[in-house]
Every structure is written in C-alpha cells, then in structure tokens.
Amino acid sequence: MSGPPAMTDREYPSVPRVGVGAVVLDGTRVLLVRRGKPPLMGKWSLPGGLVELGETTREAVRREIAEECGLQVRLGEVAGILDRVVRDADGRIRYHWVLVDYVAFPESGTLCAATDVDEAQWVEVDDVPTFDTTDGLMDMIRRALALAGGGRR
C-alpha cells in the first residue's frame, strides 16, 4: 500500500495545494508584497505561502509572514477562502491552490522583503487599486476590514 502522492513541485500538481495568506492591517494601511517568483511574479499580493506537512494554517501564515516580511503578527479570523486554478495554453492545470486568508495585525519585527518576495510595503487601502495586484485582492481586503472593524485592533 502506498502513501499519498509526493508533492515536490508546485507546477502541474496531482492534487490541490493548500496555501495561506494574511491581510495584515495597520490602521488604514495594508501590507502588500510583490511576488518575486512564478506564478504571479511581479504582481502585488498578500504575504503568504504553502502549508507544510504537520502545520496548521494558523502556524503556516505566521511562519510565512515572518519569513517573507520579518514581522510577527496577531491573527484574527479567517477573512476568506479562495480557489485559484491556473491552466496552461493546452488547458492542463498548471497550478491549483486552496487559499485560506486571515485578517492579521502587526505585533513586532522590522518590515523587510525576504525569501520569495521582491518588495514589501505598507500601502494605504485607498491606494491599493493603483497597484498591479492579483485577482480578488481588493475584495479580500474589504472582507478583512469588515471583520476588523475598519482596521482597528
């Protein structure tokens, strides 16, 4: 009897991958990162990444924000769950994630861009539409703001 399929590659997976992200709010600002690797390279998005075996989604999102942005955060509720399926020119599934996004608030650390992001910065929520963002980003930010009472801690 064999175990589950090995998932070493993110491209052309045999099963969906579970990812996490966070809408990190600081007053009227939100933390955005510019992706440094495919897919979505160059797009502005939420900090986050894949859940590792044995991690909870909450542990994974804290780890990812620390790794990508140098910040420790306090997590709130789940802001939303997304399915992201990207097909290639032949219609084959190139990427498939189920993404769990949390609302979060910075607690400590110094903002920096690390691991797979080219840049990390605080952006006024009203300015987010001027950035080249991933699909559905503004909707997720609005959901997080509603849960957080407008971004207040």
C-alpha positions in Angstrom: 0.0 0.0 0.0 1.5 3.3 -1.0 1.1 6.7 0.7 -0.1 9.9 -0.7 1.5 11.3 -3.8 4.8 13.2 -3.4 4.2 16.9 -3.8 7.6 18.3 -4.5 6.6 20.5 -7.5 4.1 23.3 -7.4 3.6 23.1 -11.2 1.3 20.5 -12.6 0.3 19.0 -9.3 -1.6 15.8 -8.9 -3.7 17.2 -6.1 -4.5 20.8 -5.0 -2.0 22.5 -2.7 -3.1 24.4 0.5 -1.8 27.9 0.9 -2.3 30.7 3.4 -2.2 34.4 3.3 -2.9 37.4 5.6 -4.5 40.8 5.2 -2.2 42.5 7.7 -3.8 45.7 8.7 -2.3 48.7 10.5 -4.9 51.4 10.8 -5.7 52.5 7.2 -2.8 50.6 5.8 -2.4 47.1 4.5 0.8 45.1 4.0 1.4 44.1 0.3 4.2 42.1 -1.2 5.4 42.0 -4.8 6.0 38.4 -5.8 9.5 37.5 -6.9 8.8 34.1 -8.4 6.3 32.5 -10.7 3.4 32.2 -10.7 2.2 35.8 -10.3 5.8 37.1 -10.5 5.7 40.9 -10.3 2.1 41.1 -9.0 1.3 42.7 -5.7 -0.4 40.4 -3.3 -0.8 39.3 0.3 2.1 37.8 2.2 1.7 34.0 2.4 2.7 30.6 1.0 2.2 26.9 1.2 1.2 25.0 4.4 3.9 22.5 5.3 3.1 19.0 6.4 2.2 18.9 10.1 1.5 22.7 10.3 -1.9 24.2 11.0 -3.0 27.0 8.7 -2.5 29.5 11.6 1.1 28.3 12.2 1.8 28.4 8.5 0.6 32.0 8.0 2.6 33.3 11.0 5.7 31.5 9.6 5.2 32.8 6.1 4.8 36.4 7.2 7.9 36.2 9.4 9.9 34.6 6.5 8.7 37.0 3.8 8.3 40.2 5.7 10.2 40.0 9.0 7.1 40.6 11.1 5.3 38.8 13.9 1.6 39.1 13.7 -1.5 38.5 15.8 -4.1 36.6 13.8 -7.8 37.2 13.7 -10.5 35.4 11.9 -10.5 33.8 8.5 -11.2 36.6 6.0 -11.9 34.2 3.2 -11.1 31.0 1.3 -10.2 31.1 -2.4 -9.7 28.5 -5.1 -7.0 29.5 -7.5 -6.7 27.3 -10.6 -4.3 28.3 -13.4 -4.4 26.4 -16.7 -1.7 26.4 -19.4 -2.3 27.0 -23.1 -3.3 23.4 -23.6 -5.9 23.5 -20.8 -3.9 21.4 -18.3 -3.9 22.5 -14.7 -0.6 24.2 -14.1 -1.3 25.4 -10.6 -4.1 24.7 -8.1 -4.3 26.1 -4.7 -6.9 26.3 -2.0 -6.0 29.6 -0.2 -7.0 30.4 3.4 -6.6 34.1 4.1 -6.7 35.5 7.6 -7.0 39.0 9.0 -3.9 39.9 11.0 -2.2 42.8 12.9 1.5 43.5 13.3 2.9 42.9 16.7 6.7 43.2 16.3 9.6 43.0 13.9 11.0 45.2 11.2 9.4 45.1 7.7 11.7 43.7 5.1 11.4 41.8 1.8 12.8 38.3 2.1 12.5 34.8 0.6 10.3 34.8 -2.5 9.2 38.5 -2.4 10.9 41.4 -4.2 9.4 44.1 -2.1 7.1 44.5 0.9 5.4 47.7 1.9 2.6 49.3 3.8 0.0 50.7 1.4 -3.0 52.9 2.2 -6.0 50.8 1.5 -7.4 53.5 -0.8 -4.2 53.3 -2.9 -4.3 49.5 -3.5 -6.3 49.8 -6.8 -3.3 51.7 -8.3 -1.1 48.6 -7.9 -0.8 45.7 -10.3 -2.5 43.2 -7.9 -3.6 39.5 -8.0 -7.2 38.9 -8.8 -9.6 39.3 -5.9 -7.1 41.1 -3.7 -9.3 44.2 -3.0 -12.3 42.1 -2.2 -10.3 40.1 0.3 -9.0 43.4 1.9 -12.6 44.6 2.2 -13.7 41.4 3.9 -10.8 41.7 6.4 -11.6 45.4 7.1 -15.2 44.4 7.8 -14.1 41.7 10.2 -11.6 44.0 11.9 -14.0 46.9 12.3 -12.2 49.1 9.7 -8.6 48.0 10.6 -8.7 48.9 14.2 -7.1 46.4 16.6 
